[in-house]
Amino acid sequence: MLNIKKHQDNDSNVSVNADDSIAKVKKLKELLDIGAITKEEFENKKKDILGL
């Protein structure tokens, strides 16, 4: 029996994760702009999303 291992391209995974993070930060910025969250909440959540 032939064992075929599925290979994932790490570069594409990083790209997808970066795109997802950018979309989340943009959504947070919209919430900040309309006054739904404070600047402090925005900064804290942004750091969480970006892993800082």
N, C-alpha and C positions, 0 to 999 in steps of 0.2 A: 504494500500500500504506500502510495506517495503522500508524504506529509507536506502540505503547502501552507506556509505561514503568511498571513496577511501583513503587509508592510504599510505603516502609516507614515506619511510625509510630515515630519515635525514642523517644517517651515509653514505648511498650509495650516496646521493647527494653531501656530502662533498668530498667523494672519487672521484667522477666524476669531480667536480670543481677543485680539487687538480691536477688530471691528466691533465686537460685542461690547467691549469696554468703552469705546468711543461713543457708541449709541447710548449707553447708559449714562455717561457723563453729559451728553447733549440733553437727554431727557431731564436730568437733574438741573441743568442750567435753565431749561424752560420753567421748571418749578420755581427756581430762584427768581427768575425774571417776573413771574406773575405774583410773587409774594407768598407762595405756598410753603416755602421753607426759608430758613434764615441762611445768611452767608456762612455762619459757623456750621450749620447742618450740611450745607453744600460741600464745604471743604472737608469735613470729616468723612462724609460718604464717598467723595471723590477719592480720597486717600485709600479708603477700603477697596474701592473698585480697582484702582490702579496698583494696589499692593504696596503702598508706600508707608 
